[in-house]
């Protein structure tokens, strides 16, 4: 490959990555809109912010999906744990206002 070919291919691949990143941000935003509604419902109902059994089921499910998709399930679990921790913080804040 020539330098121009490499540069063109890098630009193409990076453009794809940029599009995927944008999609991920939009998907996360939608997810957090839903989890905010869950937090409000939990607060109104007096339910705790965290639900360990749901979290464990989600982690198991995500690890399986990751494996099927060819993604490292350990990475997928770390990613979901980060999201879950953030959601719990949001739920706790929501509960404080109710």
GIJO-V937832 format. One record per backbone hydrogen bond with DSSP energy under -0.5 kcal/mol. CO is the residue of the C=O (numbers start at 1). NH is the residue of the N-H. Records with the same first field share a line. If there is no record, write none. Layout:
CO=NH ; NH
This chain:
2=6
3=7
4=8
5=9
6=10
7=11
8=12
9=13
10=14
11=15
12=16
13=17
14=18
15=19
16=20
17=21
18=22
19=23
20=24
21=25
22=26
23=27
24=28
25=29
26=30
27=31
28=32
29=33
30=34
31=35
32=36
33=37
34=38
35=39
36=40
37=41
38=42
39=43
40=44
41=45
42=46 ; 47
43=46
51=55
52=56
53=57
54=58
55=59
56=60
57=61
58=62
59=63
60=64
61=65
62=66
63=67
64=68
65=69
66=70 ; 71
67=70
72=76
73=77
74=78
75=79
76=80
77=81
78=82
79=83
80=84
81=85
82=86
83=87
84=88
85=89
86=90
87=91
88=92
89=93
90=94
91=95
92=96
93=97
94=97 ; 98
95=98
